[in-house]
Amino acid sequence: MAQQVIGFHFTLKNKAGDVLDRTPPETPLSFLEGSGAIIEGLEEKLSKMSEGDTAEVIVRPEKGYGFRDESQVDVVSKSRLPADEIKVGDFFQAGSDQHAPVVQVVEVDGDDVTLDANHPLAGEDLFFDVEVVEKRAATPEEISHGHVHSQGGCCGGGGNGGCGCH
């Protein structure tokens, strides 16, 4: 089966029913199937749906953001962080590489700062209301680049004749 581009709207809720995230009504989220752009459990369900279908999808941690791993929590000195003012809830990238993990400040005690590299939704069941609004074959260019291209070409075109996003 050829790779597909799937466009969908979603509302994400936690177990208590609180809305955590949603797509704007005018802008569905589109992804290249198999690219790793969305969590596994949601992609599995969306891949089996047809354009126009709606569903309630529950994604368990093992197919979502994983389970909490306490080895991903570390205490560091404030001087090692890239900001003068640090407060609980702040996020930092743990290195200069664009793929370095993002960590969250969970406690500040004097010069000691506790950082957590677990995803904030690790260990949580995720409740999605989804609607598939587009399903189409991915173009060879999208497959080779590993992501969806906007209307007008790669990353929206821009008139430069090339991708410009690589």
C-alpha positions as CSV (number, residue, x, y, z in Angstrom):
1,M,0.0,0.0,0.0
2,A,1.3,3.5,-0.9
3,Q,2.0,6.0,1.8
4,Q,-0.8,8.4,2.4
5,V,-1.1,12.0,3.6
6,I,-3.9,12.2,6.2
7,G,-5.4,15.5,7.2
8,F,-7.6,15.5,10.4
9,H,-9.1,17.6,13.1
10,F,-8.8,16.5,16.7
11,T,-9.7,17.4,20.2
12,L,-7.4,15.9,22.9
13,K,-8.8,15.4,26.4
14,N,-7.4,13.9,29.6
15,K,-9.1,11.3,31.7
16,A,-11.0,14.0,33.6
17,G,-12.4,15.4,30.3
18,D,-10.3,18.6,30.3
19,V,-9.4,19.8,26.8
20,L,-5.6,19.7,26.4
21,D,-5.2,20.5,22.7
22,R,-7.2,20.9,19.5
23,T,-6.8,21.9,15.9
24,P,-8.2,25.2,14.9
25,P,-11.5,24.8,12.9
26,E,-10.0,26.1,9.7
27,T,-6.7,24.3,9.9
28,P,-6.6,20.5,10.0
29,L,-3.3,18.7,11.0
30,S,-1.8,16.8,8.1
31,F,0.9,14.2,8.3
32,L,2.8,11.7,6.2
33,E,1.8,8.2,7.2
34,G,4.8,6.3,8.7
35,S,6.9,9.4,9.2
36,G,6.7,9.4,13.0
37,A,5.0,12.8,13.0
38,I,2.2,11.7,15.3
39,I,1.9,9.2,18.1
40,E,1.7,5.6,17.1
41,G,-1.7,4.8,18.6
42,L,-3.4,7.7,16.9
43,E,-1.8,7.0,13.5
44,E,-2.9,3.4,13.6
45,K,-6.5,4.4,14.0
46,L,-6.4,7.2,11.5
47,S,-4.8,5.0,8.8
48,K,-7.8,2.7,9.0
49,M,-10.4,5.5,8.7
50,S,-11.8,7.0,5.5
51,E,-12.2,10.6,4.6
52,G,-15.3,12.0,6.4
53,D,-15.1,9.4,9.2
54,T,-15.2,10.5,12.9
55,A,-14.2,8.5,15.9
56,E,-13.3,8.6,19.6
57,V,-9.8,7.2,20.0
58,I,-8.2,6.2,23.3
59,V,-4.4,5.9,23.2
60,R,-2.7,4.1,26.0
61,P,0.7,5.2,27.2
62,E,2.6,2.4,25.3
63,K,1.3,3.8,22.0
64,G,1.3,7.4,23.1
65,Y,4.1,9.2,25.0
66,G,5.3,6.1,26.9
67,F,5.4,5.5,30.6
68,R,7.1,7.8,33.1
69,D,10.8,6.9,33.6
70,E,12.2,8.3,36.8
71,S,15.7,8.0,35.4
72,Q,14.8,10.9,33.2
73,V,14.5,13.2,36.2
74,D,17.8,14.9,37.3
75,V,19.0,17.6,39.6
76,V,21.4,20.2,38.1
77,S,23.0,23.4,39.2
78,K,21.2,26.6,38.1
79,S,24.5,27.8,36.6
80,R,24.2,25.0,33.9
81,L,20.9,26.4,32.6
82,P,20.7,29.0,29.8
83,A,18.5,31.5,31.7
84,D,19.1,33.8,34.7
85,E,15.6,33.5,36.0
86,I,14.3,29.9,36.3
87,K,10.9,28.9,37.6
88,V,8.8,25.7,37.8
89,G,7.1,25.0,34.5
90,D,9.9,26.4,32.3
91,F,11.1,24.3,29.4
92,F,14.7,24.1,28.1
93,Q,16.3,22.1,25.3
94,A,18.9,19.9,26.9
95,G,21.6,20.6,24.3
96,S,22.4,22.7,21.2
97,D,21.4,19.9,18.8
98,Q,17.9,20.5,17.4
99,H,17.0,17.0,18.3
100,A,18.2,17.3,21.9
101,P,15.4,16.4,24.4
102,V,13.3,19.1,26.0
103,V,13.3,19.1,29.8
104,Q,10.9,20.8,32.2
105,V,11.7,22.5,35.4
106,V,9.7,20.7,38.1
107,E,11.4,22.1,41.3
108,V,13.8,24.9,42.2
109,D,15.6,24.6,45.6
110,G,18.2,27.3,46.0
111,D,20.9,26.5,43.4
112,D,19.5,23.0,42.7
113,V,17.0,22.7,39.8
114,T,15.1,19.4,39.2
115,L,14.6,18.7,35.5
116,D,12.2,16.2,34.0
117,A,12.8,14.9,30.5
118,N,9.6,12.8,30.4
119,H,6.9,14.1,28.1
120,P,4.3,15.9,30.2
121,L,1.7,13.3,29.0
122,A,3.9,10.3,29.7
123,G,1.9,7.6,31.5
124,E,-1.4,9.1,30.6
125,D,-4.3,7.7,28.6
126,L,-5.1,10.1,25.8
127,F,-8.7,10.7,24.6
128,F,-9.1,12.0,21.1
129,D,-12.1,13.0,19.1
130,V,-11.0,12.9,15.5
131,E,-12.4,13.6,12.0
132,V,-10.5,12.7,8.9
133,V,-10.9,15.5,6.4
134,E,-8.3,14.4,3.8
135,K,-6.7,11.2,2.6
136,R,-4.6,11.1,-0.5
137,A,-1.5,9.4,-1.9
138,A,1.7,11.0,-0.9
139,T,3.8,12.5,-3.7
140,P,7.2,11.1,-4.4
141,E,8.7,14.4,-3.2
142,E,6.8,14.1,0.2
143,I,8.0,10.5,0.6
144,S,11.6,11.4,-0.1
145,H,11.6,14.4,2.2
146,G,9.6,12.5,4.9
147,H,7.0,15.2,5.5
148,V,3.8,16.7,4.0
149,H,4.2,19.6,1.6
150,S,1.8,22.5,1.7
151,Q,-0.2,23.7,-1.2
152,G,2.1,25.5,-3.6
153,G,5.0,23.0,-3.2
154,C,7.4,22.1,-0.4
155,C,6.8,24.1,2.7
156,G,4.4,26.4,0.9
157,G,6.5,27.0,-2.2
158,G,7.7,30.5,-1.9
159,G,8.5,30.9,-5.6
160,N,12.2,29.9,-5.2
161,G,11.8,26.7,-7.2
162,G,13.3,24.6,-4.5
163,C,12.3,23.2,-1.2
164,G,13.9,25.9,1.0
165,C,13.1,24.0,4.2
166,H,16.0,21.5,3.9
